[in-house]
């Protein structure tokens, strides 16, 4: 596993209960070592790509950050090791995405992206084969939740009294500008019609208390409308659904019955 913050810790706690899964090591910051030991006991803790590869894992799970993804993804895939990753917003950069996937193809490895904080990815990925005419991701958060993001330069977040649409553009631009929500945007774009054809609408809504995502799609298979209001884990910052989607992706690797 790469990363042992709020997300990584929750994922590890669940997977450590599964006797079919063995942790051979964790790449984590020094400040996270005590938590790793509390959850995983004597599992080695490393701090470099070479040390992680020396552990000879069958699978690497990234639960860290976009910076960590950039550091580890290409070497891991290049070594022929499958990677499950959530910090995939960086794949909005076309040149980097093409290099990374070419590396995986040459090495016979795969990059798997779990649904994370949004649903219906399996439907979108399937429906694209018959043809999709429209895919839109709509995200609603409280004005406070948008603080520190580019939204602050687009609208006066302190003055918002009712729901305001402040961004309506491509998934590529959304991923590159709003790195906080880039992973969900990139996941939907990659599963469906790509970064240029996928539309993203961002709302500041003072009535919202959760992180809300709507996915809308139309195509040959029919129409899709999904809305999710995600709860945070006990740390208050980690999407519990994102953590559980990683747990499910890993357990599918060893399950006799897969969903």
GINOR-V968954 format. One record per residue. N is the residue number from 1. NEAR is the number of other C-alpha atoms within 12 Angstrom. Layout:
((N:NEAR) (N:NEAR))
This chain:
((1:51) (2:48) (3:41) (4:38) (5:31) (6:27) (7:38) (8:39) (9:38) (10:34) (11:40) (12:40) (13:26) (14:25) (15:30) (16:27) (17:17) (18:19) (19:12) (20:15) (21:23) (22:25) (23:36) (24:28) (25:34) (26:44) (27:39) (28:33) (29:20) (30:18) (31:15) (32:25) (33:26) (34:20) (35:26) (36:35) (37:24) (38:16) (39:24) (40:31) (41:20) (42:17) (43:24) (44:23) (45:32) (46:26) (47:26) (48:23) (49:29) (50:16) (51:22) (52:33) (53:31) (54:22) (55:24) (56:19) (57:25) (58:28) (59:36) (60:44) (61:48) (62:44) (63:44) (64:36) (65:31) (66:28) (67:19) (68:31) (69:36) (70:28) (71:24) (72:37) (73:47) (74:34) (75:30) (76:43) (77:37) (78:26) (79:29) (80:25) (81:32) (82:35) (83:40) (84:38) (85:48) (86:48) (87:44) (88:43) (89:39) (90:41) (91:39) (92:36) (93:26) (94:21) (95:12) (96:19) (97:25) (98:16) (99:20) (100:32) (101:27) (102:19) (103:25) (104:26) (105:20) (106:17) (107:20) (108:18) (109:27) (110:29) (111:37) (112:33) (113:37) (114:40) (115:37) (116:40) (117:41) (118:44) (119:32) (120:31) (121:34) (122:22) (123:30) (124:41) (125:28) (126:19) (127:26) (128:27) (129:17) (130:17) (131:21) (132:29) (133:25) (134:31) (135:41) (136:39) (137:47) (138:38) (139:43) (140:36) (141:35) (142:28) (143:34) (144:25) (145:29) (146:33) (147:20) (148:16) (149:24) (150:24) (151:32) (152:21) (153:15) (154:22) (155:23) (156:18) (157:29) (158:19) (159:15) (160:24) (161:16) (162:18) (163:21) (164:27) (165:24) (166:28) (167:29) (168:22) (169:25) (170:32) (171:42) (172:35) (173:31) (174:40) (175:40) (176:27) (177:28) (178:32) (179:29) (180:28) (181:44) (182:39) (183:38) (184:48) (185:53) (186:48) (187:42) (188:52) (189:42) (190:38) (191:32) (192:38) (193:34) (194:31) (195:35) (196:26) (197:25) (198:37) (199:34) (200:40) (201:32) (202:41) (203:34) (204:38) (205:28) (206:23) (207:20) (208:25) (209:18) (210:27) (211:38) (212:33) (213:33) (214:32) (215:37) (216:33) (217:35) (218:24) (219:23) (220:17) (221:19) (222:19) (223:21) (224:26) (225:23) (226:23) (227:21) (228:24) (229:24) (230:29) (231:23) (232:23) (233:21) (234:13) (235:14) (236:14) (237:20) (238:27) (239:34) (240:29) (241:28) (242:34) (243:40) (244:33) (245:33) (246:38) (247:38) (248:27) (249:31) (250:37) (251:30) (252:21) (253:22) (254:20) (255:16) (256:9) (257:9) (258:11) (259:13))
